[in-house]
Amino acid sequence: MVKSWRIPALASRPGPRSPLPRGAGSPMVPGMTSTFVTLPEIRQAARRRLPREVYNFGAGGAETETTLRRNRRALSRLAIRQHILVDVRKIDLETTLLGVPLSWPVAVAPMGGLVMFHPDGDVEMARGASQADTLLFLSGATGWPVEDVAAASTAPRMFQLYHHGDRAWVADLLARVEASGYLAVCLTVDVQVYGRRERDILGRWDPRAAMSKAPNPRGPDPEYQARLTWDDVAWLKKTTRLPIGLKGIMTAEDARRAVEAGVGLIWVSNHGGRQLDQTQPTIDALPAVVEAVAGRASIVVDGGFSRGTDVIKALALGADVVAIGRTVLWGLGADGADGVACALDILRTELRTSLALCGQTRVKDLSPDLLVSVS
Ligand SMILES: Cc1cc2nc3c(=O)[nH]c(=O)nc-3n(C[C@H](O)[C@H](O)[C@H](O)COP(=O)(O)O)c2cc1C
């Protein structure tokens, strides 16, 4: 059952829409009323609005948060080499993922616990992603029936799977996922056990208790996730007719093995620094995975991507789509579906602007020679 809900006005929310343009060629999202004009502004609004432990649950990472910081640091160590005197009046953002046409190469990453950020949780996120015509990955830890989220979305959608227990239960869920128009299933493979997120632990706060407010809460079964092996990938392949992906691949060896097992989507991710601490930044892991996959599967990457220029770097290194977690989550926390659409719209404007400024007109043409390492 989808509730209708409006977020109360933020005391510090900006007034009427700023006369300043968002950027060159900003495609305004129809019906969007959020008036935020930069991504940091959205994050600040979410931080003011959300209870401290909820903000920390979203923002935090595991243990020393080194992985979390490395994702960002590695991105800033890559510089873009700009080219001039190119006609950039038209910028083509279109791409495909697993053969699905997308209006731009960005997706909303799967996130559980959205009910803490907005009472309508995943349904509200789906509305916002659709408003901004952006591919949505629904979390397998969703507390909403997959059918309700499908009913709220008009943009392409894919499903992220956690094993919640026995195979019969998963097979039944997958049949519902297929019937509700999700276009792929991505098994998350980096949650063998739950990472030690010290912000939550120190606050003596259990996110699972807060998540139980969703209509149908069901978290991943910790024991089953720890048992997952390549046999489960083979089983998944037999059980669904949808293309399958693996989320949480960080090495060329695992990527190669996944492709050989018939996996069509390789997702380079360290779970936004929330699982294994002290691992590689995803932008550094990406090139070896791209080389190992050698065009035999689609590639998604995530982890710290929060600006249009970050997206350019990932595409230049061979990703087909960049998934965005927290940057969109802050939109949900700040202003519900409108905040999500606004965050995505600003990101798309940044992407267009930066592509023009580095003399590129098609996201599909980006290549590694666009980048250079800086200290
Ligand atoms: C609040 C939150 C909940 C998440 N829940 C899930 C989940 O249910 N399944 C999953 O595969 N990844 C989950 N992730 C990881 C994201 O899908 C993604 O890998 C990560 O957030 C990307 O990094 P970014 O937030 O820096 O963009 C979650 C991330 C956050 C921030």
The ligand as an ORCA input file, in Angstrom:
! r2SCAN-3c Opt
* xyz 0 1
  C      22.378      3.296      3.275
  C      22.975      2.297      2.323
  C      22.371      1.070      2.181
  C      22.897      0.136      1.279
  N      22.234     -1.060      1.090
  C      22.671     -1.906      0.131
  C      21.907     -3.063     -0.197
  O      20.844     -3.308      0.347
  N      22.403     -3.885     -1.165
  C      23.583     -3.631     -1.816
  O      23.986     -4.410     -2.682
  N      24.292     -2.519     -1.548
  C      23.864     -1.652     -0.616
  N      24.564     -0.492     -0.371
  C      25.770     -0.190     -1.178
  C      25.383      0.600     -2.428
  O      24.629     -0.196     -3.317
  C      26.626      1.076     -3.181
  O      27.471     -0.017     -3.442
  C      27.413      2.162     -2.456
  O      26.604      2.956     -1.641
  C      28.105      3.034     -3.495
  O      28.856      4.029     -2.933
  P      28.370      5.568     -2.776
  O      27.336      5.560     -1.685
  O      29.632      6.237     -2.328
  O      27.848      6.068     -4.082
  C      24.068      0.436      0.540
  C      24.666      1.692      0.702
  C      24.133      2.619      1.580
  C      24.788      3.973      1.700
*
